[in-house]
Amino acid sequence: MRHVWVRSILALIWLAAAVVSGLSGNIEMTLVYVIIGGVFLYFAYTSWRKKGE
């Protein structure tokens, strides 16, 4: 279950970086950070759901 927490925390860090990048006006990197954060959240969610079954 620890890997789910690590992936979730990494996703939050990437999404926070997206917010900071968006505020600074760097739209290209904002999109990259949102995609990376979304991927981390997706895999954390699928691991969490698989563990629950």
N, CA, C and O atoms as a printed pandas DataFrame, in Angstrom:
     atom_number atom_name residue_name chain_id  residue_number  x_coord  y_coord  z_coord
0              1         N          MET        A               1    0.818   -1.197    0.000
1              2        CA          MET        A               1    0.000    0.000    0.000
2              3         C          MET        A               1    0.862    1.262    0.000
3              4         O          MET        A               1    0.401    2.356   -0.325
4              5         N          ARG        A               2    2.118    1.073    0.372
5              6        CA          ARG        A               2    3.014    2.220    0.432
6              7         C          ARG        A               2    3.237    2.834   -0.943
7              8         O          ARG        A               2    3.375    4.052   -1.062
8              9         N          HIS        A               3    3.275    1.990   -2.002
9             10        CA          HIS        A               3    3.509    2.514   -3.345
10            11         C          HIS        A               3    2.350    3.394   -3.815
11            12         O          HIS        A               3    2.550    4.300   -4.624
12            13         N          VAL        A               4    1.158    3.137   -3.322
13            14        CA          VAL        A               4    0.014    3.981   -3.671
14            15         C          VAL        A               4    0.199    5.369   -3.068
15            16         O          VAL        A               4   -0.061    6.380   -3.721
16            17         N          TRP        A               5    0.648    5.408   -1.818
17            18        CA          TRP        A               5    0.892    6.703   -1.171
18            19         C          TRP        A               5    2.011    7.468   -1.866
19            20         O          TRP        A               5    1.908    8.679   -2.063
20            21         N          VAL        A               6    3.071    6.772   -2.233
21            22        CA          VAL        A               6    4.195    7.439   -2.895
22            23         C          VAL        A               6    3.749    8.003   -4.239
23            24         O          VAL        A               6    4.086    9.137   -4.580
24            25         N          ARG        A               7    2.993    7.217   -5.004
25            26        CA          ARG        A               7    2.507    7.705   -6.296
26            27         C          ARG        A               7    1.557    8.885   -6.123
27            28         O          ARG        A               7    1.583    9.825   -6.916
28            29         N          SER        A               8    0.727    8.840   -5.097
29            30        CA          SER        A               8   -0.197    9.941   -4.847
30            31         C          SER        A               8    0.547   11.217   -4.479
31            32         O          SER        A               8    0.206   12.298   -4.959
32            33         N          ILE        A               9    1.547   11.096   -3.642
33            34        CA          ILE        A               9    2.331   12.261   -3.239
34            35         C          ILE        A               9    3.094   12.837   -4.428
35            36         O          ILE        A               9    3.155   14.053   -4.604
36            37         N          LEU        A              10    3.678   11.952   -5.249
37            38        CA          LEU        A              10    4.374   12.427   -6.446
38            39         C          LEU        A              10    3.414   13.122   -7.401
39            40         O          LEU        A              10    3.777   14.118   -8.026
40            41         N          ALA        A              11    2.195   12.608   -7.520
41            42        CA          ALA        A              11    1.193   13.252   -8.377
42            43         C          ALA        A              11    0.867   14.646   -7.863
43            44         O          ALA        A              11    0.757   15.589   -8.647
44            45         N          LEU        A              12    0.715   14.781   -6.559
45            46        CA          LEU        A              12    0.423   16.100   -5.994
46            47         C          LEU        A              12    1.572   17.077   -6.216
47            48         O          LEU        A              12    1.347   18.261   -6.465
48            49         N          ILE        A              13    2.794   16.582   -6.125
49            50        CA          ILE        A              13    3.955   17.441   -6.369
50            51         C          ILE        A              13    3.970   17.915   -7.822
51            52         O          ILE        A              13    4.211   19.092   -8.090
52            53         N          TRP        A              14    3.710   16.992   -8.767
53            54        CA          TRP        A              14    3.681   17.371  -10.180
54            55         C          TRP        A              14    2.552   18.356  -10.458
55            56         O          TRP        A              14    2.728   19.301  -11.228
56            57         N          LEU        A              15    1.399   18.140   -9.839
57            58        CA          LEU        A              15    0.280   19.058  -10.062
58            59         C          LEU        A              15    0.548   20.426   -9.439
59            60         O          LEU        A              15    0.127   21.447   -9.983
60            61         N          ALA        A              16    1.241   20.453   -8.308
61            62        CA          ALA        A              16    1.635   21.736   -7.719
62            63         C          ALA        A              16    2.624   22.456   -8.634
63            64         O          ALA        A              16    2.563   23.676   -8.785
64            65         N          ALA        A              17    3.532   21.698   -9.241
65            66        CA          ALA        A              17    4.465   22.294  -10.197
66            67         C          ALA        A              17    3.713   22.846  -11.401
67            68         O          ALA        A              17    4.105   23.867  -11.965
68            69         N          ALA        A              18    2.639   22.179  -11.793
69            70        CA          ALA        A              18    1.825   22.679  -12.906
70            71         C          ALA        A              18    1.166   23.995  -12.546
71            72         O          ALA        A              18    1.086   24.898  -13.379
72            73         N          VAL        A              19    0.698   24.113  -11.327
73            74        CA          VAL        A              19    0.063   25.365  -10.900
74            75         C          VAL        A              19    1.085   26.499  -10.901
75            76         O          VAL        A              19    0.809   27.593  -11.393
76            77         N          VAL        A              20    2.264   26.231  -10.347
77            78        CA          VAL        A              20    3.304   27.259  -10.304
78            79         C          VAL        A              20    3.730   27.638  -11.718
79            80         O          VAL        A              20    3.923   28.815  -12.022
80            81         N          SER        A              21    3.873   26.644  -12.568
81            82        CA          SER        A              21    4.258   26.916  -13.947
82            83         C          SER        A              21    3.162   27.693  -14.681
83            84         O          SER        A              21    3.457   28.574  -15.488
84            85         N          GLY        A              22    1.921   27.370  -14.405
85            86        CA          GLY        A              22    0.817   28.096  -15.023
86            87         C          GLY        A              22    0.763   29.539  -14.572
87            88         O          GLY        A              22    0.468   30.429  -15.370
88            89         N          LEU        A              23    1.041   29.780  -13.313
89            90        CA          LEU        A              23    1.045   31.150  -12.799
90            91         C          LEU        A              23    2.195   31.972  -13.377
91            92         O          LEU        A              23    2.088   33.189  -13.533
92            93         N          SER        A              24    3.290   31.291  -13.691
93            94        CA          SER        A              24    4.416   32.022  -14.270
94            95         C          SER        A              24    4.247   32.238  -15.768
95            96         O          SER        A              24    5.007   32.990  -16.380
96            97         N          GLY        A              25    3.248   31.577  -16.362
97            98        CA          GLY        A              25    2.949   31.812  -17.767
98            99         C          GLY        A              25    3.568   30.822  -18.731
99           100         O          GLY        A              25    3.497   31.025  -19.943
100          101         N          ASN        A              26    4.170   29.760  -18.233
101          102        CA          ASN        A              26    4.795   28.764  -19.095
102          103         C          ASN        A              26    3.769   27.660  -19.392
103          104         O          ASN        A              26    3.729   26.637  -18.709
104          105         N          ILE        A              27    2.953   27.882  -20.408
105          106        CA          ILE        A              27    1.827   26.992  -20.696
106          107         C          ILE        A              27    2.299   25.610  -21.162
107          108         O          ILE        A              27    1.683   24.607  -20.803
108          109         N          GLU        A              28    3.364   25.533  -21.943
109          110        CA          GLU        A              28    3.837   24.241  -22.448
110          111         C          GLU        A              28    4.227   23.318  -21.304
111          112         O          GLU        A              28    3.842   22.149  -21.285
112          113         N          MET        A              29    4.991   23.841  -20.350
113          114        CA          MET        A              29    5.419   23.009  -19.225
114          115         C          MET        A              29    4.251   22.698  -18.294
115          116         O          MET        A              29    4.239   21.655  -17.640
116          117         N          THR        A              30    3.268   23.599  -18.230
117          118        CA          THR        A              30    2.082   23.332  -17.429
118          119         C          THR        A              30    1.366   22.096  -17.955
119          120         O          THR        A              30    0.945   21.241  -17.176
120          121         N          LEU        A              31    1.228   22.000  -19.266
121          122        CA          LEU        A              31    0.575   20.834  -19.862
122          123         C          LEU        A              31    1.365   19.557  -19.593
123          124         O          LEU        A              31    0.782   18.512  -19.301
124          125         N          VAL        A              32    2.674   19.640  -19.689
125          126        CA          VAL        A              32    3.519   18.470  -19.416
126          127         C          VAL        A              32    3.346   18.027  -17.967
127          128         O          VAL        A              32    3.194   16.835  -17.699
128          129         N          TYR        A              33    3.368   18.971  -17.031
129          130        CA          TYR        A              33    3.238   18.633  -15.615
130          131         C          TYR        A              33    1.864   18.067  -15.292
131          132         O          TYR        A              33    1.745   17.165  -14.464
132          133         N          VAL        A              34    0.825   18.587  -15.938
133          134        CA          VAL        A              34   -0.523   18.063  -15.710
134          135         C          VAL        A              34   -0.622   16.625  -16.222
135          136         O          VAL        A              34   -1.227   15.771  -15.573
136          137         N          ILE        A              35   -0.034   16.365  -17.373
137          138        CA          ILE        A              35   -0.063   15.007  -17.921
138          139         C          ILE        A              35    0.686   14.044  -17.008
139          140         O          ILE        A              35    0.191   12.956  -16.715
140          141         N          ILE        A              36    1.866   14.433  -16.558
141          142        CA          ILE        A              36    2.655   13.565  -15.676
142          143         C          ILE        A              36    1.919   13.334  -14.361
143          144         O          ILE        A              36    1.866   12.206  -13.870
144          145         N          GLY        A              37    1.352   14.393  -13.787
145          146        CA          GLY        A              37    0.583   14.243  -12.554
146          147         C          GLY        A              37   -0.629   13.354  -12.736
147          148         O          GLY        A              37   -0.960   12.556  -11.859
148          149         N          GLY        A              38   -1.293   13.491  -13.879
149          150        CA          GLY        A              38   -2.448   12.645  -14.167
150          151         C          GLY        A              38   -2.070   11.180  -14.311
151          152         O          GLY        A              38   -2.804   10.299  -13.865
152          153         N          VAL        A              39   -0.933   10.921  -14.927
153          154        CA          VAL        A              39   -0.466    9.542  -15.068
154          155         C          VAL        A              39   -0.167    8.939  -13.693
155          156         O          VAL        A              39   -0.542    7.799  -13.420
156          157         N          PHE        A              40    0.497    9.689  -12.841
157          158        CA          PHE        A              40    0.774    9.195  -11.496
158          159         C          PHE        A              40   -0.520    8.934  -10.726
159          160         O          PHE        A              40   -0.639    7.921  -10.036
160          161         N          LEU        A              41   -1.486    9.841  -10.842
161          162        CA          LEU        A              41   -2.773    9.630  -10.170
162          163         C          LEU        A              41   -3.507    8.417  -10.721
163          164         O          LEU        A              41   -4.110    7.657   -9.963
164          165         N          TYR        A              42   -3.460    8.233  -12.032
165          166        CA          TYR        A              42   -4.125    7.087  -12.646
166          167         C          TYR        A              42   -3.542    5.772  -12.121
167          168         O          TYR        A              42   -4.282    4.866  -11.738
168          169         N          PHE        A              43   -2.223    5.679  -12.109
169          170        CA          PHE        A              43   -1.608    4.431  -11.656
170          171         C          PHE        A              43   -1.772    4.220  -10.153
171          172         O          PHE        A              43   -1.869    3.081   -9.698
172          173         N          ALA        A              44   -1.805    5.288   -9.389
173          174        CA          ALA        A              44   -2.082    5.145   -7.957
174          175         C          ALA        A              44   -3.497    4.645   -7.742
175          176         O          ALA        A              44   -3.736    3.798   -6.881
176          177         N          TYR        A              45   -4.434    5.165   -8.521
177          178        CA          TYR        A              45   -5.832    4.748   -8.394
178          179         C          TYR        A              45   -6.015    3.292   -8.810
179          180         O          TYR        A              45   -6.697    2.529   -8.125
180          181         N          THR        A              46   -5.404    2.903   -9.937
181          182        CA          THR        A              46   -5.561    1.518  -10.375
182          183         C          THR        A              46   -4.903    0.545   -9.403
183          184         O          THR        A              46   -5.418   -0.553   -9.192
184          185         N          SER        A              47   -3.789    0.924   -8.817
185          186        CA          SER        A              47   -3.154    0.061   -7.812
186          187         C          SER        A              47   -4.009   -0.036   -6.571
187          188         O          SER        A              47   -4.118   -1.103   -5.966
188          189         N          TRP        A              48   -4.610    1.063   -6.193
189          190        CA          TRP        A              48   -5.473    1.069   -5.011
190          191         C          TRP        A              48   -6.708    0.212   -5.240
191          192         O          TRP        A              48   -7.120   -0.535   -4.353
192          193         N          ARG        A              49   -7.301    0.315   -6.426
193          194        CA          ARG        A              49   -8.491   -0.493   -6.744
194          195         C          ARG        A              49   -8.145   -1.977   -6.831
195          196         O          ARG        A              49   -8.925   -2.823   -6.393
196          197         N          LYS        A              50   -6.980   -2.298   -7.394
197          198        CA          LYS        A              50   -6.567   -3.695   -7.514
198          199         C          LYS        A              50   -6.317   -4.292   -6.123
199          200         O          LYS        A              50   -6.644   -5.452   -5.872
200          201         N          LYS        A              51   -5.750   -3.508   -5.245
201          202        CA          LYS        A              51   -5.474   -3.977   -3.881
202          203         C          LYS        A              51   -6.771   -4.211   -3.116
203          204         O          LYS        A              51   -6.834   -5.107   -2.273
204          205         N          GLY        A              52   -7.804   -3.422   -3.395
205          206        CA          GLY        A              52   -9.081   -3.544   -2.698
206          207         C          GLY        A              52   -9.906   -4.740   -3.115
207          208         O          GLY        A              52  -10.794   -5.158   -2.372
208          209         N          GLU        A              53   -9.644   -5.300   -4.272
209          210        CA          GLU        A              53  -10.447   -6.427   -4.769
210          211         C          GLU        A              53  -10.046   -7.730   -4.187
211          212         O          GLU        A              53  -10.635   -8.760   -4.515
